[in-house]
Amino acid sequence: MRLFVCEYLTGGGLRDSELPPDLLRDARRMADALLTDLADIADLELVTTRDDRVPGVGDAIPVAAESDAESLWRDCMQDCDAAWIIAPETDGMLLRMRRLADAAGCAFIGCDETSIAVTSSKTRTMDRLARTGINCIETRHVHATPPAGESGWVIKPDDGAGCEGTFFLETEAALRDWRSRHQGARAHVLQPHIRGDHASVSVLYSAGDCELLACNEQRIVIDGDRIRLDGVDTGRRDGDGQLLLPLAQAAGRALPGLRGYVGMDVILTNHDPVLVEINPRLTTAYAGLREVLGVNPAEKILRALGYLTISE
């Protein structure tokens, strides 16, 4: 099988912009881990692109300053059997890449168009899940009446990835001040700040099945009025798997188009776990999966999805 692998940031998506160091670090970890795992699978021919400012893995097609990355990706997809894409939901980029693959007749390794469209918006995701009774975080428009907050509120982009552009407002006065200074912030959402342990779940959805690959600890840091993700420890919360599996299963029933690797952010409280968001793609926790599982996670995912059927 000829497989196109593209991580948006390292693969040329920001070739005409400055590369943000923190995002680049995580993007390289994901891309390099995936490419390394795929390179160990027999009978796979890999095609990938790389921003020429970023050191590559293997024989990547360079994306130079004068290149049109999207046209290059389209050409690669037309020449490949399948595409494994890592891209942010921001500005609909992951959905756009899915549609590029569909238009090229290239199988897309991941979630269907509907699930990507829903999970690319935090408000749409929480509305869908709340209607099915899933315990998820209350999410409102940033200028709406604030939800009850036990220790303040969190403001973030509706289509954001990670903790980019995420704020913590501890008091009503701080919230009013933020709103007054960001009158044009129409694409942001407001959520209650919930005390608890921050975790994520690496889930494999395939043919109606739901398997937890790892339960991960997120190192969330509040620095003044900003929130940042300081790192992810893959598998550190595996002891909570029995608690988190029903949540992942319920999300899969609410969004039956979830397929392949999916990441979910949760808060573990003294009561039930609270679902915060769903990422319909590889997340940074993937980089530690091989060590935690003791097997090649890319091969496991491809076999579960039916792309590899012959045993070695």
C-alpha positions in Angstrom: 0.0 0.0 0.0 1.2 3.5 -0.9 0.5 5.7 2.1 0.7 9.5 2.2 1.5 10.7 5.7 1.2 14.4 6.5 1.4 16.4 9.8 0.1 19.8 9.0 2.7 22.0 10.7 5.9 20.0 9.9 4.5 19.1 6.5 4.4 22.6 5.1 1.1 24.0 6.4 2.9 27.1 7.9 5.6 27.4 5.3 4.9 31.1 4.8 4.7 31.9 8.5 7.0 31.7 11.5 6.9 28.3 13.1 5.7 28.5 16.8 8.3 26.7 18.9 5.9 25.0 21.3 3.6 23.7 18.7 6.5 22.7 16.5 7.9 20.6 19.3 4.7 18.6 19.8 4.1 18.4 16.0 7.6 16.9 15.4 7.1 14.3 18.2 3.8 13.1 16.7 5.0 13.1 13.1 8.3 11.5 13.8 6.8 8.8 16.0 4.1 7.9 13.4 6.6 7.8 10.5 9.0 5.7 12.6 6.2 3.2 13.4 5.0 3.1 9.8 8.5 2.5 8.5 8.6 -0.7 10.5 5.6 -2.2 8.7 6.4 -4.4 5.7 4.8 -3.7 2.4 4.1 0.0 3.1 5.5 2.6 0.8 5.5 6.0 2.6 5.1 9.4 1.0 5.4 12.5 3.1 6.2 16.2 2.9 8.3 18.3 5.2 8.7 22.1 5.7 12.3 22.6 4.5 13.1 24.5 7.7 12.3 21.3 9.8 14.7 18.3 9.9 13.0 15.4 8.3 12.7 11.6 8.8 13.5 9.5 5.7 12.9 10.8 2.2 10.4 13.6 2.7 9.4 15.9 -0.2 10.6 19.3 0.8 8.1 22.2 1.0 10.1 25.4 0.2 9.0 29.0 0.5 7.7 29.2 -3.0 5.8 25.9 -2.8 2.0 25.6 -2.7 1.7 23.0 0.1 -2.0 22.3 -0.5 -1.4 21.6 -4.2 1.6 19.3 -3.3 -0.6 17.4 -0.8 -3.3 17.0 -3.4 -0.8 15.6 -5.9 0.5 13.2 -3.2 -3.0 12.0 -2.4 -3.8 11.4 -6.1 -0.7 9.2 -6.2 -1.4 7.2 -3.0 -3.9 4.5 -1.9 -4.5 6.1 1.5 -3.7 9.2 3.6 -3.0 9.5 7.3 -3.3 13.1 8.2 -2.5 15.0 11.4 -4.0 18.5 11.3 -5.6 20.9 13.7 -9.3 21.4 13.7 -8.6 25.2 13.7 -10.1 27.0 10.7 -11.5 23.7 9.5 -8.1 22.5 8.4 -8.6 18.8 9.3 -11.9 18.8 7.6 -10.4 20.4 4.5 -7.7 17.8 4.4 -10.3 15.0 4.6 -12.1 16.5 1.7 -8.9 16.8 -0.3 -8.4 13.1 0.2 -12.0 12.3 -0.8 -11.7 14.3 -3.9 -8.4 12.6 -4.8 -10.0 9.1 -4.4 -7.6 8.5 -1.6 -8.8 6.5 1.5 -8.7 8.6 4.6 -7.4 6.9 7.7 -9.5 8.5 10.4 -13.0 9.9 11.2 -15.7 10.6 8.8 -16.6 14.1 7.6 -19.6 14.5 9.9 -17.6 13.6 13.0 -14.7 15.9 12.1 -17.2 18.8 11.4 -18.9 18.3 14.8 -15.7 17.8 16.9 -14.0 20.8 15.2 -16.4 23.0 17.2 -16.5 22.7 21.0 -20.0 24.1 21.2 -21.3 21.6 18.6 -19.5 18.7 20.3 -20.9 19.5 23.7 -24.4 20.1 22.4 -24.3 16.7 20.6 -23.0 14.8 23.6 -25.1 16.5 26.3 -28.3 15.5 24.3 -27.3 11.9 24.8 -26.7 12.2 28.6 -22.9 12.2 28.5 -21.3 14.0 31.4 -19.5 16.8 29.5 -18.4 20.3 30.4 -21.0 23.1 29.9 -19.9 25.2 27.0 -21.4 28.6 26.0 -20.6 31.5 23.7 -18.1 33.8 25.4 -20.5 36.7 25.7 -23.4 34.5 26.9 -24.6 34.3 30.5 -21.7 32.5 32.3 -22.3 29.0 33.5 -22.0 28.3 37.2 -18.3 28.1 37.9 -17.0 26.6 41.2 -13.6 28.3 40.8 -13.8 30.7 37.8 -14.1 30.2 34.1 -12.0 29.2 31.1 -12.1 31.0 27.7 -10.8 29.3 24.6 -11.3 29.3 20.8 -14.3 27.3 19.7 -12.1 25.5 17.1 -8.8 25.7 19.0 -6.3 22.9 19.5 -4.5 22.2 22.7 -4.3 25.2 25.1 -3.6 27.8 22.4 -5.3 31.0 23.2 -6.8 29.6 26.4 -7.5 32.0 29.4 -8.4 31.4 33.1 -10.6 34.1 34.7 -11.0 33.5 38.4 -13.5 36.2 39.3 -16.6 37.9 37.7 -14.6 41.1 37.6 -11.8 39.5 35.6 -14.4 37.9 33.3 -16.0 41.3 32.7 -12.6 42.9 32.0 -11.6 40.2 29.5 -14.9 40.6 27.7 -14.5 44.4 27.5 -11.1 44.0 26.0 -12.1 41.3 23.5 -15.4 42.6 22.1 -14.6 41.0 18.8 -13.9 37.5 20.2 -16.9 36.0 18.6 -15.3 32.6 17.9 -14.5 31.9 21.6 -16.4 29.8 24.2 -16.8 30.0 27.9 -16.6 27.0 30.2 -16.6 26.6 34.0 -13.2 25.9 35.6 -13.6 22.5 37.2 -11.3 21.3 39.9 -9.8 17.9 39.3 -7.1 15.9 37.6 -6.5 16.6 33.9 -6.3 13.5 31.7 -6.7 12.4 28.1 -7.7 9.1 26.6 -6.2 7.6 23.5 -9.0 5.6 21.9 -9.2 3.2 18.9 -12.6 3.1 17.2 -13.1 0.4 14.6 -16.2 -1.4 13.2 -18.3 -0.4 16.2 -15.6 -1.4 18.7 -14.0 0.9 21.2 -10.6 0.1 22.7 -8.7 2.3 25.2 -5.0 2.4 24.0 -3.9 4.5 26.9 -5.1 6.9 29.6 -2.7 9.8 29.9 -1.9 12.5 32.4 -1.9 16.1 31.2 0.3 18.6 32.9 -1.8 21.7 32.8 -0.3 24.9 34.2 -2.1 28.1 35.1 0.2 31.1 34.7 -1.6 34.3 35.6 -4.6 34.4 33.3 -3.2 32.0 30.8 -3.5 28.2 30.7 -0.9 26.1 29.0 -0.2 22.4 28.5 3.2 21.6 29.8 3.3 18.0 28.6 1.5 14.6 28.4 2.6 11.5 30.2 1.2 8.6 28.1 -0.3 5.7 30.1 0.2 7.5 33.5 -3.6 7.2 34.2 -4.1 3.7 32.9 -5.4 2.8 36.3 -8.5 4.9 35.5 -9.3 2.9 32.4 -12.3 1.1 33.8 -13.8 4.5 34.7 -13.0 6.1 31.4 -14.0 3.3 29.0 -17.8 3.9 29.4 -17.3 7.5 28.6 -15.4 6.7 25.4 -18.0 4.1 24.4 -20.8 6.6 25.0 -19.0 9.2 22.8 -18.7 6.6 20.1 -22.4 5.9 20.1 -23.2 9.7 20.0 -20.7 10.1 17.1 -20.7 6.8 15.2 -18.3 8.3 12.5 -15.4 8.3 15.0 -12.8 6.0 13.5 -9.2 5.1 14.1 -7.2 7.0 16.7 -9.2 9.6 18.6 -8.1 11.7 21.6 -10.4 12.8 24.4 -9.6 15.4 27.1 -11.3 14.8 30.5 -11.3 16.1 34.0 -11.3 13.5 36.8 -13.3 14.8 39.7 -14.4 13.3 42.9 -17.5 12.2 41.1 -17.8 11.2 37.5 -15.2 12.1 34.8 -16.2 15.2 32.8 -15.5 15.1 29.0 -13.9 18.4 27.9 -13.3 17.9 24.2 -12.7 15.3 21.4 -9.8 15.4 19.0 -10.6 13.4 15.8 -6.9 12.7 15.0 -3.6 11.7 16.6 -2.7 13.6 19.7 0.7 14.2 21.4 0.1 11.1 23.6 0.7 9.0 20.5 4.4 9.6 20.7 4.6 7.5 23.9 2.2 4.7 22.9 4.7 2.2 21.6 6.5 2.1 24.9 3.3 1.8 26.8 1.7 -0.8 24.6 4.8 -2.9 23.8 3.6 -3.2 20.2 3.7 -1.0 17.1 0.6 1.3 17.6 0.4 2.3 13.9 0.3 -1.4 12.9 -2.4 -2.1 15.5 -4.5 0.8 14.2 -4.1 -0.1 10.5 -5.0 -3.8 11.2 -8.1 -2.8 13.2 -9.2 -0.6 10.3 -8.7 -3.4 7.8 -5.7 -1.9 5.9 -3.4 -4.7 6.9 -4.8 -8.2 6.7 -1.9 -10.5 6.3 0.0 -11.7 9.3 3.7 -11.4 9.3 
